[in-house]
Amino acid sequence: MLVKDRMSVNPITALPETTHKQAVELMREHQINHLPIVDKSGRLVGIVVEEDLFHAQPTPATTLSIYEIHSLLSRLQLKEIMRHPVHTVAPDCPLEEAARMMIEENVGCLPVVDQDQIVGIITDTDVYQTFVGLLGSGREGARFTLKVVDQPGSLAKIAQAVADAGGNIISVVTWQNRFDEQVYITIKEFGADYRQLEQALDAMDVEVVDIREHPACEPTQYG
């Protein structure tokens, strides 16, 4: 999966001369939190996020009147508050590498640039949505996690057990636990005889860490 497969294309942009007030209106109108800044040739020169607009406003302790505040923000241009240089990514970059870059650079988005022109934007929300899809969340089926020996053929045997039980694999992810660095496989499948599959997994050379016939969780609210 590449960045171009998950990015938002033709992102909303602004000019360095765009005012704070205009930027707020743009973000509200298009329901976005990131605003790439481009010059008149379309070249990326900076970026403004919602947090920047918030911090640019006077604090509640200000002695300015409402009129003075509005007047100030109507003159404040994005070139005065934008972040630069901007971390970017190419359309053909693997999505996991883009996510790694966002973590390492502590940013919530990466403009996607091709031949010096911005063609899209990939955000942390896009990464979350991809993660949800990869794990098959929201789709009906059973979910199980196994600790396996990191050797050829392990996944094939598990997949065969699912097939023998009449199941179809919806998603499969291999991962390492951050605490013990052991290899785990999480699979979501639909249609298998749940008890038959459970017995088959118990008989294999794997450790069943978690198995759920109905994995959906309901949110709990407080306050």
MDAnalysis code that builds the backbone (N, CA, C; Angstrom):
import MDAnalysis as mda
import numpy as np

u = mda.Universe.empty(669, n_residues=223, atom_resindex=np.repeat(np.arange(223), 3), trajectory=True)
u.add_TopologyAttr("name", ["N", "CA", "C"] * 223)
u.add_TopologyAttr("resid", np.arange(1, 224))
u.add_TopologyAttr("resname", ["MET", "LEU", "VAL", "LYS", "ASP", "ARG", "MET", "SER", "VAL", "ASN", "PRO", "ILE", "THR", "ALA", "LEU", "PRO", "GLU", "THR", "THR", "HIS", "LYS", "GLN", "ALA", "VAL", "GLU", "LEU", "MET", "ARG", "GLU", "HIS", "GLN", "ILE", "ASN", "HIS", "LEU", "PRO", "ILE", "VAL", "ASP", "LYS", "SER", "GLY", "ARG", "LEU", "VAL", "GLY", "ILE", "VAL", "VAL", "GLU", "GLU", "ASP", "LEU", "PHE", "HIS", "ALA", "GLN", "PRO", "THR", "PRO", "ALA", "THR", "THR", "LEU", "SER", "ILE", "TYR", "GLU", "ILE", "HIS", "SER", "LEU", "LEU", "SER", "ARG", "LEU", "GLN", "LEU", "LYS", "GLU", "ILE", "MET", "ARG", "HIS", "PRO", "VAL", "HIS", "THR", "VAL", "ALA", "PRO", "ASP", "CYS", "PRO", "LEU", "GLU", "GLU", "ALA", "ALA", "ARG", "MET", "MET", "ILE", "GLU", "GLU", "ASN", "VAL", "GLY", "CYS", "LEU", "PRO", "VAL", "VAL", "ASP", "GLN", "ASP", "GLN", "ILE", "VAL", "GLY", "ILE", "ILE", "THR", "ASP", "THR", "ASP", "VAL", "TYR", "GLN", "THR", "PHE", "VAL", "GLY", "LEU", "LEU", "GLY", "SER", "GLY", "ARG", "GLU", "GLY", "ALA", "ARG", "PHE", "THR", "LEU", "LYS", "VAL", "VAL", "ASP", "GLN", "PRO", "GLY", "SER", "LEU", "ALA", "LYS", "ILE", "ALA", "GLN", "ALA", "VAL", "ALA", "ASP", "ALA", "GLY", "GLY", "ASN", "ILE", "ILE", "SER", "VAL", "VAL", "THR", "TRP", "GLN", "ASN", "ARG", "PHE", "ASP", "GLU", "GLN", "VAL", "TYR", "ILE", "THR", "ILE", "LYS", "GLU", "PHE", "GLY", "ALA", "ASP", "TYR", "ARG", "GLN", "LEU", "GLU", "GLN", "ALA", "LEU", "ASP", "ALA", "MET", "ASP", "VAL", "GLU", "VAL", "VAL", "ASP", "ILE", "ARG", "GLU", "HIS", "PRO", "ALA", "CYS", "GLU", "PRO", "THR", "GLN", "TYR", "GLY"])
u.atoms.positions = np.array([
    [0.841, -1.186, 0.000],
    [0.000, 0.000, 0.000],
    [0.884, 1.246, 0.000],
    [0.618, 2.148, -0.930],
    [1.419, 3.348, -1.076],
    [0.633, 4.575, -0.621],
    [1.351, 5.664, -0.404],
    [0.712, 6.903, 0.024],
    [-0.380, 7.320, -0.951],
    [-0.134, 7.164, -2.242],
    [-1.113, 7.589, -3.247],
    [-2.424, 6.808, -3.162],
    [-2.386, 5.632, -2.519],
    [-3.599, 4.826, -2.378],
    [-4.513, 5.333, -1.266],
    [-3.972, 6.118, -0.333],
    [-4.748, 6.546, 0.830],
    [-4.818, 8.063, 1.001],
    [-4.049, 8.818, 0.238],
    [-4.000, 10.262, 0.422],
    [-5.281, 10.935, -0.075],
    [-5.525, 12.139, 0.425],
    [-6.575, 12.996, -0.113],
    [-5.971, 13.784, -1.265],
    [-6.592, 13.722, -2.426],
    [-6.037, 14.402, -3.600],
    [-6.555, 15.834, -3.679],
    [-5.810, 16.652, -4.421],
    [-6.188, 18.056, -4.617],
    [-6.550, 18.731, -3.293],
    [-5.628, 18.746, -2.341],
    [-5.947, 19.321, -1.032],
    [-6.195, 20.825, -1.107],
    [-6.984, 21.299, -0.174],
    [-7.224, 22.734, -0.054],
    [-5.919, 23.396, 0.380],
    [-5.525, 24.457, -0.309],
    [-4.296, 25.181, 0.019],
    [-4.605, 26.663, 0.213],
    [-3.608, 27.389, 0.678],
    [-3.742, 28.834, 0.856],
    [-2.442, 29.495, 0.428],
    [-2.504, 30.796, 0.222],
    [-1.335, 31.587, -0.141],
    [-0.689, 32.165, 1.113],
    [0.573, 32.538, 1.040],
    [1.208, 33.170, 2.199],
    [0.489, 34.433, 2.650],
    [-0.185, 35.103, 1.717],
    [-0.893, 36.351, 2.038],
    [-2.303, 36.117, 2.586],
    [-2.743, 34.866, 2.592],
    [-4.052, 34.551, 3.174],
    [-4.060, 34.980, 4.639],
    [-5.147, 35.583, 5.071],
    [-5.201, 36.060, 6.455],
    [-5.645, 34.958, 7.418],
    [-5.397, 35.209, 8.679],
    [-5.816, 34.288, 9.738],
    [-7.314, 34.038, 9.654],
    [-8.084, 35.097, 9.496],
    [-9.544, 34.988, 9.424],
    [-9.969, 34.134, 8.230],
    [-9.335, 34.336, 7.084],
    [-9.673, 33.560, 5.890],
    [-9.301, 32.086, 6.076],
    [-8.178, 31.836, 6.740],
    [-7.739, 30.454, 6.983],
    [-8.718, 29.723, 7.877],
    [-9.193, 30.396, 8.925],
    [-10.178, 29.787, 9.828],
    [-11.437, 29.426, 9.047],
    [-11.877, 30.333, 8.189],
    [-13.080, 30.078, 7.395],
    [-12.873, 28.913, 6.441],
    [-11.674, 28.809, 5.838],
    [-11.367, 27.701, 4.935],
    [-11.430, 26.365, 5.669],
    [-10.814, 26.315, 6.841],
    [-10.776, 25.066, 7.603],
    [-12.178, 24.646, 8.041],
    [-12.972, 25.613, 8.461],
    [-14.334, 25.287, 8.897],
    [-15.177, 24.828, 7.714],
    [-15.058, 25.520, 6.597],
    [-15.867, 25.190, 5.427],
    [-15.569, 23.792, 4.909],
    [-14.292, 23.427, 4.893],
    [-13.892, 22.140, 4.315],
    [-13.624, 21.074, 5.380],
    [-13.812, 21.425, 6.663],
    [-13.642, 20.484, 7.780],
    [-12.264, 19.821, 7.741],
    [-11.235, 20.657, 7.700],
    [-9.852, 20.180, 7.678],
    [-9.087, 20.818, 8.829],
    [-7.961, 20.187, 9.175],
    [-7.126, 20.685, 10.270],
    [-5.740, 21.105, 9.812],
    [-5.436, 20.884, 8.532],
    [-4.116, 21.193, 7.997],
    [-4.269, 22.002, 6.712],
    [-3.462, 23.027, 6.559],
    [-3.586, 23.911, 5.410],
    [-2.203, 24.160, 4.802],
    [-1.857, 23.435, 3.730],
    [-0.587, 23.680, 3.058],
    [-0.563, 25.088, 2.447],
    [0.577, 25.739, 2.497],
    [0.736, 27.082, 1.958],
    [1.594, 27.001, 0.696],
    [1.072, 27.517, -0.402],
    [1.794, 27.477, -1.680],
    [1.943, 28.899, -2.211],
    [3.015, 29.096, -3.015],
    [3.177, 30.403, -3.648],
    [2.338, 30.453, -4.921],
    [2.449, 31.534, -5.670],
    [1.591, 31.725, -6.836],
    [1.884, 30.729, -7.963],
    [3.050, 30.076, -7.908],
    [3.368, 29.049, -8.906],
    [2.927, 27.661, -8.461],
    [2.332, 27.569, -7.278],
    [1.872, 26.282, -6.757],
    [2.917, 25.518, -5.981],
    [4.045, 26.132, -5.729],
    [5.136, 25.472, -5.003],
    [4.903, 25.582, -3.499],
    [5.065, 24.453, -2.811],
    [4.840, 24.398, -1.368],
    [5.909, 25.213, -0.638],
    [5.465, 26.123, 0.236],
    [6.420, 26.959, 0.970],
    [6.220, 26.884, 2.487],
    [5.129, 26.271, 2.935],
    [4.879, 26.184, 4.366],
    [3.600, 25.422, 4.651],
    [3.254, 25.330, 5.908],
    [2.009, 24.678, 6.299],
    [1.513, 25.296, 7.605],
    [0.201, 25.375, 7.730],
    [-0.432, 25.864, 8.953],
    [-1.412, 24.801, 9.428],
    [-1.362, 24.502, 10.713],
    [-2.318, 23.560, 11.294],
    [-3.231, 24.330, 12.237],
    [-4.312, 23.715, 12.622],
    [-5.314, 24.375, 13.459],
    [-4.703, 24.948, 14.726],
    [-3.752, 24.225, 15.280],
    [-3.094, 24.669, 16.512],
    [-2.390, 26.010, 16.319],
    [-1.792, 26.212, 15.122],
    [-1.103, 27.472, 14.847],
    [-2.069, 28.643, 14.873],
    [-3.250, 28.440, 14.314],
    [-4.250, 29.502, 14.290],
    [-4.737, 29.828, 15.708],
    [-4.865, 28.792, 16.513],
    [-5.308, 28.994, 17.897],
    [-4.280, 29.794, 18.686],
    [-2.993, 29.421, 18.552],
    [-1.943, 30.093, 19.317],
    [-1.698, 31.521, 18.839],
    [-2.101, 31.811, 17.614],
    [-1.908, 33.163, 17.082],
    [-2.932, 34.148, 17.624],
    [-3.987, 33.643, 18.259],
    [-5.020, 34.512, 18.798],
    [-4.602, 35.082, 20.156],
    [-5.074, 36.273, 20.481],
    [-4.777, 36.828, 21.803],
    [-5.323, 35.922, 22.909],
    [-4.663, 35.911, 24.047],
    [-5.117, 35.098, 25.171],
    [-6.362, 35.713, 25.793],
    [-7.118, 34.926, 26.571],
    [-8.312, 35.466, 27.236],
    [-8.000, 36.649, 28.157],
    [-6.732, 36.770, 28.552],
    [-6.352, 37.851, 29.471],
    [-6.077, 39.166, 28.744],
    [-6.203, 39.177, 27.435],
    [-5.906, 40.390, 26.672],
    [-6.825, 41.544, 27.055],
    [-6.298, 42.748, 26.926],
    [-7.097, 43.946, 27.184],
    [-7.700, 44.501, 25.902],
    [-7.448, 43.817, 24.768],
    [-7.995, 44.261, 23.493],
    [-9.503, 44.043, 23.454],
    [-10.176, 44.914, 22.782],
    [-11.617, 44.761, 22.601],
    [-11.881, 43.742, 21.496],
    [-13.117, 43.268, 21.417],
    [-13.485, 42.324, 20.363],
    [-13.205, 42.920, 18.994],
    [-13.508, 44.190, 18.838],
    [-13.269, 44.858, 17.556],
    [-11.781, 44.855, 17.218],
    [-10.960, 45.141, 18.216],
    [-9.505, 45.190, 17.985],
    [-8.957, 43.804, 17.660],
    [-9.497, 42.778, 18.302],
    [-9.053, 41.406, 18.031],
    [-9.380, 41.017, 16.596],
    [-10.613, 41.274, 16.176],
    [-11.018, 40.952, 14.806],
    [-10.182, 41.724, 13.793],
    [-9.890, 42.975, 14.093],
    [-9.077, 43.796, 13.205],
    [-7.666, 43.245, 13.103],
    [-7.112, 42.797, 14.226],
    [-5.770, 42.234, 14.258],
    [-5.684, 40.955, 13.431],
    [-6.652, 40.055, 13.638],
    [-6.621, 38.769, 12.940],
    [-6.929, 38.910, 11.454],
    [-7.667, 39.937, 11.093],
    [-7.980, 40.158, 9.679],
    [-6.754, 40.655, 8.918],
    [-5.751, 41.167, 9.643],
    [-4.516, 41.646, 9.003],
    [-3.378, 40.638, 9.103],
    [-3.473, 39.708, 10.050],
    [-2.407, 38.727, 10.256],
    [-2.367, 37.746, 9.091],
    [-1.225, 37.644, 8.412],
    [-1.099, 36.757, 7.255],
    [-0.410, 35.450, 7.640],
    [-0.728, 34.401, 6.899],
    [-0.213, 33.073, 7.233],
    [1.309, 32.986, 7.123],
    [1.915, 33.802, 6.275],
    [3.371, 33.761, 6.149],
    [4.063, 34.141, 7.455],
    [3.310, 34.803, 8.367],
    [3.870, 35.202, 9.652],
    [3.795, 34.084, 10.688],
    [2.953, 33.088, 10.459],
    [2.777, 32.029, 11.466],
    [2.992, 30.623, 10.905],
    [3.167, 30.485, 9.581],
    [3.275, 29.153, 8.979],
    [4.562, 28.451, 9.401],
    [4.513, 27.137, 9.372],
    [5.677, 26.307, 9.684],
    [6.453, 26.033, 8.401],
    [7.760, 26.132, 8.487],
    [8.612, 25.813, 7.334],
    [10.029, 25.562, 7.847],
    [10.838, 24.762, 7.181],
    [10.474, 23.965, 5.989],
    [9.454, 22.880, 6.333],
    [8.845, 22.334, 5.291],
    [7.761, 21.370, 5.463],
    [8.255, 19.966, 5.149],
    [7.940, 19.024, 6.030],
    [8.230, 17.616, 5.759],
    [7.206, 17.102, 4.749],
    [7.677, 16.510, 3.669],
    [6.788, 16.024, 2.615],
    [7.109, 14.573, 2.292],
    [6.290, 13.994, 1.425],
    [6.474, 12.604, 1.015],
    [6.054, 12.489, -0.439],
    [6.591, 11.497, -1.140],
    [6.253, 11.260, -2.543],
    [5.043, 10.329, -2.637],
    [4.287, 10.383, -3.743],
    [3.099, 9.533, -3.888],
    [3.400, 8.037, -3.815],
    [4.603, 7.633, -4.278],
    [4.919, 6.204, -4.314],
    [5.652, 5.728, -3.062],
    [5.639, 6.532, -2.014],
    [6.252, 6.112, -0.751],
    [5.343, 5.088, -0.069],
    [5.878, 3.982, 0.444],
    [5.053, 3.035, 1.201],
    [4.384, 3.739, 2.381],
    [3.136, 3.402, 2.614],
    [2.366, 4.088, 3.649],
    [3.004, 3.944, 5.028],
    [3.562, 2.769, 5.315],
    [4.163, 2.572, 6.635],
    [5.380, 3.470, 6.848],
    [6.083, 3.801, 5.749],
    [7.223, 4.703, 5.859],
    [6.745, 6.128, 6.125],
    [5.642, 6.513, 5.510],
    [5.070, 7.831, 5.769],
    [4.632, 7.935, 7.228],
    [4.019, 6.865, 7.744],
    [3.593, 6.858, 9.147],
    [4.804, 6.966, 10.074],
    [5.879, 6.253, 9.727],
    [7.098, 6.335, 10.532],
    [7.641, 7.759, 10.547],
    [7.623, 8.414, 9.391],
    [8.104, 9.793, 9.305],
    [7.272, 10.721, 10.176],
    [5.947, 10.532, 10.178],
    [5.083, 11.379, 10.998],
    [5.395, 11.211, 12.481],
    [5.679, 9.968, 12.887],
    [6.026, 9.705, 14.286],
    [7.358, 10.353, 14.635],
    [8.362, 10.141, 13.787],
    [9.702, 10.652, 14.077],
    [9.763, 12.172, 14.052],
    [9.005, 12.789, 13.158],
    [9.023, 14.249, 13.044],
    [7.941, 14.918, 13.896],
    [7.105, 14.097, 14.550],
    [6.043, 14.600, 15.421],
    [5.119, 15.560, 14.671],
    [4.645, 15.109, 13.512],
    [3.706, 15.905, 12.718],
    [2.453, 15.073, 12.455],
    [1.332, 15.755, 12.229],
    [0.071, 15.065, 12.020],
    [-0.289, 14.860, 10.565],
    [0.553, 15.367, 9.666],
    [0.276, 15.189, 8.244],
    [1.544, 15.371, 7.440],
    [1.502, 14.899, 6.212],
    [2.596, 15.089, 5.256],
    [1.995, 15.487, 3.915],
    [2.289, 16.685, 3.422],
    [1.875, 17.007, 2.062],
    [2.566, 16.048, 1.090],
    [1.854, 15.670, 0.048],
    [2.397, 14.744, -0.951],
    [2.809, 15.570, -2.169],
    [4.091, 15.507, -2.501],
    [4.645, 16.359, -3.553],
    [5.197, 15.507, -4.685],
    [4.846, 15.886, -5.910],
    [5.336, 15.211, -7.106],
    [5.804, 16.274, -8.093],
    [7.079, 16.212, -8.454],
    [7.667, 17.181, -9.378],
    [7.426, 18.616, -8.898],
    [7.702, 18.837, -7.628],
    [7.626, 20.156, -6.986],
    [6.215, 20.711, -6.877],
    [5.202, 19.892, -7.151],
    [3.813, 20.341, -7.032],
    [3.097, 19.476, -5.999],
    [2.294, 20.111, -5.150],
    [1.544, 19.353, -4.149],
    [0.353, 18.678, -4.824],
    [0.274, 17.363, -4.684],
    [-0.780, 16.587, -5.347],
    [-1.722, 15.923, -4.356],
    [-1.387, 15.993, -3.081],
    [-2.236, 15.359, -2.087],
    [-1.737, 15.641, -0.687],
    [-2.408, 15.054, 0.281],
    [-1.974, 15.159, 1.670],
    [-2.356, 13.868, 2.382],
    [-1.455, 13.363, 3.202],
    [-1.718, 12.161, 3.992],
    [-1.690, 12.577, 5.463],
    [-2.722, 12.203, 6.214],
    [-2.833, 12.634, 7.605],
    [-2.838, 11.444, 8.551],
    [-2.693, 11.741, 9.830],
    [-2.751, 10.672, 10.826],
    [-4.104, 9.975, 10.802],
    [-5.161, 10.698, 10.460],
    [-6.480, 10.076, 10.345],
    [-6.507, 9.045, 9.225],
    [-5.847, 9.342, 8.115],
    [-5.754, 8.373, 7.014],
    [-5.053, 7.100, 7.470],
    [-4.000, 7.271, 8.279],
    [-3.262, 6.118, 8.799],
    [-4.147, 5.305, 9.742],
    [-4.899, 5.988, 10.605],
    [-5.807, 5.283, 11.523],
    [-6.847, 4.480, 10.741],
    [-7.423, 5.102, 9.721],
    [-8.440, 4.427, 8.918],
    [-7.864, 3.210, 8.212],
    [-6.621, 3.334, 7.760],
    [-5.961, 2.200, 7.107],
    [-5.735, 1.068, 8.098],
    [-5.299, 1.422, 9.298],
    [-5.070, 0.432, 10.354],
    [-6.356, -0.323, 10.677],
    [-7.448, 0.415, 10.792],
    [-8.750, -0.199, 11.070],
    [-9.130, -1.176, 9.955],
    [-8.909, -0.765, 8.706],
    [-9.233, -1.631, 7.575],
    [-8.365, -2.876, 7.525],
    [-7.077, -2.723, 7.814],
    [-6.163, -3.863, 7.768],
    [-6.541, -4.938, 8.780],
    [-7.084, -4.520, 9.912],
    [-7.474, -5.481, 10.947],
    [-8.919, -5.947, 10.804],
    [-9.596, -5.471, 9.746],
    [-10.953, -5.942, 9.483],
    [-11.987, -5.452, 10.459],
    [-11.711, -4.343, 11.142],
    [-12.672, -3.833, 12.123],
    [-13.958, -3.395, 11.433],
    [-15.078, -3.688, 12.096],
    [-16.373, -3.342, 11.546],
    [-16.974, -4.414, 10.658],
    [-16.183, -5.422, 10.324],
    [-16.682, -6.513, 9.497],
    [-16.970, -7.726, 10.380],
    [-18.021, -8.436, 10.055],
    [-18.434, -9.582, 10.857],
    [-17.413, -10.713, 10.732],
    [-17.165, -11.398, 11.834],
    [-16.247, -12.521, 11.807],
    [-15.557, -12.723, 13.138],
    [-14.866, -13.843, 13.269],
    [-14.113, -14.159, 14.480],
    [-12.690, -13.621, 14.342],
    [-12.071, -13.337, 15.485],
    [-10.716, -12.765, 15.506],
    [-9.870, -13.558, 16.483],
    [-8.663, -13.895, 16.070],
    [-7.774, -14.602, 16.991],
    [-6.333, -14.157, 16.798],
    [-5.606, -14.148, 17.918],
    [-4.191, -13.772, 17.927],
    [-3.380, -14.934, 18.461],
    [-2.302, -15.248, 17.763],
    [-1.455, -16.380, 18.112],
    [-0.002, -15.937, 18.245],
    [0.693, -16.506, 19.218],
    [2.135, -16.348, 19.288],
    [2.744, -17.523, 18.531],
    [3.575, -17.234, 17.552],
    [4.084, -18.290, 16.679],
    [5.609, -18.305, 16.665],
    [6.128, -19.410, 16.208],
    [7.569, -19.522, 15.984],
    [7.876, -18.858, 14.647],
    [8.863, -17.995, 14.640],
    [9.201, -17.247, 13.426],
    [9.981, -18.146, 12.473],
    [9.219, -18.932, 11.701],
    [9.848, -19.851, 10.753],
    [8.936, -20.024, 9.545],
    [9.512, -20.436, 8.393],
    [8.716, -20.602, 7.174],
    [7.591, -21.614, 7.373],
    [6.416, -21.292, 6.828],
    [5.301, -22.231, 6.857],
    [4.315, -22.034, 7.980],
    [4.654, -21.200, 8.975],
    [3.764, -21.026, 10.122],
    [2.420, -20.444, 9.699],
    [2.458, -19.395, 8.917],
    [1.218, -18.748, 8.492],
    [0.401, -19.657, 7.581],
    [1.076, -20.420, 6.730],
    [0.381, -21.314, 5.806],
    [-0.422, -22.370, 6.569],
    [0.140, -22.897, 7.632],
    [-0.558, -23.906, 8.427],
    [-1.802, -23.318, 9.095],
    [-1.662, -22.104, 9.593],
    [-2.802, -21.464, 10.246],
    [-3.902, -21.175, 9.232],
    [-3.506, -20.683, 8.062],
    [-4.476, -20.392, 7.004],
    [-5.205, -21.654, 6.574],
    [-4.503, -22.772, 6.533],
    [-5.122, -24.036, 6.158],
    [-6.132, -24.481, 7.205],
    [-5.814, -24.229, 8.474],
    [-6.750, -24.586, 9.549],
    [-8.038, -23.783, 9.420],
    [-7.914, -22.516, 9.039],
    [-9.105, -21.676, 8.834],
    [-9.935, -22.218, 7.673],
    [-9.249, -22.553, 6.584],
    [-9.941, -23.074, 5.402],
    [-10.626, -24.407, 5.711],
    [-9.950, -25.274, 6.448],
    [-10.521, -26.586, 6.784],
    [-11.788, -26.437, 7.637],
    [-11.847, -25.355, 8.410],
    [-13.014, -25.123, 9.252],
    [-14.108, -24.361, 8.500],
    [-13.890, -24.127, 7.207],
    [-14.897, -23.461, 6.387],
    [-14.848, -21.953, 6.431],
    [-13.729, -21.399, 6.897],
    [-13.635, -19.950, 7.035],
    [-12.906, -19.275, 5.883],
    [-13.163, -17.992, 5.729],
    [-12.494, -17.158, 4.736],
    [-11.780, -16.035, 5.470],
    [-10.482, -15.892, 5.240],
    [-9.693, -14.887, 5.950],
    [-10.016, -13.492, 5.416],
    [-10.424, -12.615, 6.326],
    [-10.731, -11.234, 5.990],
    [-9.485, -10.364, 6.086],
    [-8.701, -10.587, 7.128],
    [-7.472, -9.814, 7.310],
    [-6.462, -10.653, 8.078],
    [-5.195, -10.354, 7.847],
    [-4.113, -11.026, 8.569],
    [-2.970, -10.036, 8.750],
    [-2.469, -9.954, 9.975],
    [-1.388, -9.033, 10.303],
    [-0.384, -9.764, 11.180],
    [0.883, -9.646, 10.840],
    [1.942, -10.165, 11.708],
    [2.580, -8.973, 12.411],
    [2.921, -9.156, 13.676],
    [3.480, -8.033, 14.432],
    [4.339, -8.546, 15.581],
    [5.118, -7.629, 16.146],
    [5.964, -7.958, 17.290],
    [5.487, -7.198, 18.513],
    [5.407, -7.908, 19.635],
    [5.057, -7.269, 20.888],
    [6.201, -6.356, 21.318],
    [5.888, -5.133, 21.719],
    [6.928, -4.164, 22.079],
    [7.657, -4.545, 23.363],
    [7.071, -5.469, 24.151],
    [7.676, -5.830, 25.426],
    [8.549, -7.082, 25.333],
    [8.080, -8.121, 24.613],
    [8.867, -9.359, 24.557],
    [9.458, -9.635, 23.185],
    [9.110, -8.798, 22.184],
    [9.633, -8.917, 20.819],
    [9.330, -10.271, 20.178],
    [8.328, -10.976, 20.690],
    [7.894, -12.229, 20.085],
    [7.026, -11.925, 18.862],
    [6.933, -12.905, 17.970],
    [6.154, -12.736, 16.753],
    [4.718, -13.207, 16.985],
    [3.774, -12.367, 16.581],
    [2.360, -12.685, 16.733],
    [1.663, -12.560, 15.378],
    [0.586, -13.295, 15.238],
    [-0.263, -13.194, 14.049],
    [-1.695, -12.963, 14.518],
    [-2.314, -11.926, 13.979],
    [-3.720, -11.663, 14.270],
    [-4.516, -11.855, 12.983],
    [-5.518, -12.702, 13.046],
    [-6.337, -13.028, 11.874],
    [-7.803, -12.796, 12.193],
    [-8.494, -12.245, 11.217],
    [-9.948, -12.162, 11.315],
    [-10.525, -12.953, 10.156],
    [-11.480, -13.808, 10.458],
    [-12.065, -14.663, 9.422],
    [-13.575, -14.689, 9.558],
    [-14.230, -15.130, 8.497],
    [-15.679, -15.221, 8.515],
    [-16.120, -16.574, 7.964],
    [-17.058, -17.209, 8.647],
    [-17.677, -18.419, 8.135],
    [-17.179, -19.724, 8.707],
    [-16.108, -19.696, 9.489],
    [-15.557, -20.947, 10.014],
    [-16.436, -21.505, 11.129],
    [-16.398, -22.821, 11.253],
    [-16.997, -23.471, 12.419],
    [-16.108, -23.090, 13.601],
    [-16.609, -22.208, 14.450],
    [-15.778, -21.595, 15.490],
    [-15.151, -22.641, 16.407],
    [-15.922, -23.636, 16.834],
    [-15.382, -24.645, 17.751],
    [-14.342, -25.514, 17.059],
    [-14.591, -25.851, 15.805],
    [-13.622, -26.655, 15.061],
    [-12.317, -25.892, 14.893],
    [-12.430, -24.618, 14.584],
    [-11.226, -23.794, 14.417],
    [-10.479, -23.666, 15.737],
    [-11.211, -23.462, 16.809],
    [-10.592, -23.335, 18.122],
    [-9.836, -24.606, 18.492],
    [-10.420, -25.756, 18.217],
    [-9.762, -27.030, 18.521],
    [-8.532, -27.240, 17.648],
    [-8.628, -26.849, 16.376],
    [-7.494, -27.006, 15.462],
    [-6.312, -26.145, 15.895],
    [-6.599, -24.931, 16.334],
    [-5.529, -24.039, 16.786],
    [-4.894, -24.561, 18.070],
    [-5.704, -25.108, 18.968],
    [-5.182, -25.667, 20.212],
    [-4.241, -26.838, 19.942],
    [-4.489, -27.543, 18.839],
    [-3.678, -28.719, 18.526],
    [-2.385, -28.365, 17.795],
    [-2.246, -27.126, 17.384],
    [-1.065, -26.713, 16.634],
    [0.046, -26.244, 17.568],
    [1.239, -26.109, 16.990],
    [2.397, -25.665, 17.758],
    [2.414, -24.133, 17.833],
    [1.340, -23.587, 18.390],
    [1.218, -22.140, 18.567],
    [0.595, -21.878, 19.925],
    [0.764, -20.678, 20.416],
    [0.122, -20.274, 21.666],
    [-1.041, -19.351, 21.335],
    [-2.245, -19.776, 21.697],
    [-3.424, -18.949, 21.457],
    [-3.463, -17.866, 22.527],
    [-3.221, -16.622, 22.119],
    [-3.168, -15.500, 23.050],
    [-4.558, -14.918, 23.284],
    [-5.339, -14.851, 22.216],
    [-6.672, -14.253, 22.323],
    [-7.523, -14.789, 21.189],
    [-8.756, -15.168, 21.492],
    [-9.669, -15.635, 20.450],
    [-11.082, -15.181, 20.809],
    [-11.753, -14.564, 19.828],
    [-13.063, -13.984, 20.077],
    [-13.991, -14.271, 18.901],
    [-15.101, -14.884, 19.217],
    [-16.077, -15.171, 18.167],
    [-16.772, -13.891, 17.716],
    [-16.947, -12.970, 18.654],
    [-17.578, -11.683, 18.336],
    [-16.699, -10.571, 18.915],
    [-15.750, -10.035, 18.131],
    [-14.759, -9.104, 18.661],
    [-15.204, -7.654, 18.814],
    [-16.382, -7.300, 18.336],
    [-16.809, -5.897, 18.380],
    [-16.879, -5.392, 19.826],
    [-16.453, -4.157, 20.027],
    [-16.501, -3.529, 21.351],
    [-17.415, -2.310, 21.301],
    [-18.134, -2.094, 22.369],
    [-19.002, -0.925, 22.472],
    [-18.328, 0.108, 23.357],
    [-18.380, 1.378, 22.962],
    [-17.742, 2.422, 23.778],
    [-18.462, 2.631, 25.094],
    [-17.708, 2.987, 26.109],
    [-18.263, 3.317, 27.417],
    [-18.070, 4.804, 27.644],
    [-19.102, 5.463, 28.128],
    [-19.021, 6.902, 28.336],
    [-19.054, 7.243, 29.821],
    [-18.321, 8.289, 30.186],
    [-18.298, 8.780, 31.561],
    [-18.538, 10.284, 31.547],
    [-19.053, 10.761, 32.639],
    [-19.211, 12.203, 32.772],
    [-20.470, 12.742, 32.123],
])
